Amino acid sequence: MRVRLVAAFPKPVDVAVAAARTCYSSAGIVEPAVVAGEALLDPEAQAKAWARRDALARSLYLAGHHTTFQHAHFLFAVEGVSRQFVWSFLHAHPFANSEQVSQRYVPVAAEAVYEPPSLPEGAKWSYRSTVSQLHQAYSQLVQALAPVAEAELLARFPTWKRHPQRLARQTQRKAQEVARAVLPLATLTSLYHTVSCLTLFRYRRLCAQADVPEETQAVVEAMVGEALRWDPNLGKLFQEPIPLEETPEYRCFYEFHGGHPQPAQFRQAFDRELQGLSSRLISYGRNNQEAVGAAVRAVLGLTESQLPTPAAIGLLLDPGRNTLLGEELNLTTLSKLSRALHHAHYTFAKKLSHAADSQDQRHRLTPAARPLLWAVVDGEPDVVTPKLVQHAGGKALALFEDAVNRAWEGAGKLLQAGARREQALYLLPNALAIRFVESADLLNLHHKHRMRLCYNAQEEIWQACWEEAEQITEVDPEIGRWLLPPCAIRKAAGKSPICPEGDRFCGVAVWRLERKNYRRLI
């Protein structure tokens, strides 16, 4: 693992205190250099300036006046961390930005695997052996899926027969995207990760938490170390981590499970409620459409007789009327009219693979209550099988199922050898089923659907968004009819080209189809 500070705001503490003092300054902006006493020649006067700065910074921190600490940001290059850690911690909250290496399009090297430093000596052979077997299964599955992936691509792009290099490249990528389902959660990734000073404070305070406390603490301490080298004055503000045993999740785990969960009953009940869907609408505002209509009228100063609710919703969601929806930038949060979409809400019960949920997480403003894996994983394999694997059947399906069984067997052997639960979880595959509850207001859900109803989106997320849009249409038809992929929205908005993906065009004129007729395999 390696963490490097690539870029940062200068003097974060000086900036935070200067921002706070500006709030009460009759002279206007207070400069950070004034806070630091940089113009003072007398050492004693400068020392007093520093003392005032540190006292005010500490006072702001303890009183919860934390917005001043959001101005300064840190950009970290984080290398050699597990996918499990990124899912469990870095991407489990909305106040960060990341770009990481894609498993969909980049081949995964067999040696690119995290091994917990504290793994018991007697468990290391089982850990390494299982990882090796899963990587071998990944390579075999890529080969087994290639003919099926090629056939599906040619069905969509018949002219690619005349471009064998492009066909081979895209076939390889699609096979890799699906085969990654058997890679272990211990697989390494690298990413750029940007957080504010405030988020870094939060990271330090709550870094000792399930599901990956050892790796999380190591990465966060490395981040903190880099930040302190940049501005040692931050050291006066960082709090010590809350011990793992004092976190609510840890306490509840032992209170309700006694440290030995038996989650089969939970999984069965959750799946029954899904009724065969990957995302089922379980709650929504009973007056969503009316609330949105009322908000639009409040913006425009109109009565219901002047602007009935269906017409008001059309002003927001019809791209021909609200042309901002066709913009490349997501401008809706800045538009007074578009912000009326905040007032409709939807909640879904969802089941995705760990790999797909790692993508779903990136939509930070559609937050979810994701599981404590310690509480929902046991000795029984529990996965989401990729559609292409199901479609291929035969050797591909056998390879997938064998890899899944080997992953759970390896995790079981680790526990028998004295490894901790968190260490065994690293061996489980990307296909691990994640069950969770996710909510969103319409403004952010609309943006998510606009991105993920595209045929180029990851297959499971596409399927979930399609199911969500269809269910919303059943309860709120004036809203649901406008939940569309980017091409359909751009066409309605009069934008050209209709597909914004360029040479990544999916090959289907989706904008000509009714949403109920959308179909895709790859």
Beta strands, then each sheet from edge to edge (+ up, - down):
strand 1: 2-8
strand 2: 73-82
strand 3: 97-100
strand 4: 188-196
strand 5: 279-284
strand 6: 345-353
strand 7: 368-369
strand 8: 433-441
sheet 1: 1+ 2- 4+ 3-
sheet 2: 5+ 6- 8+ 7-
end
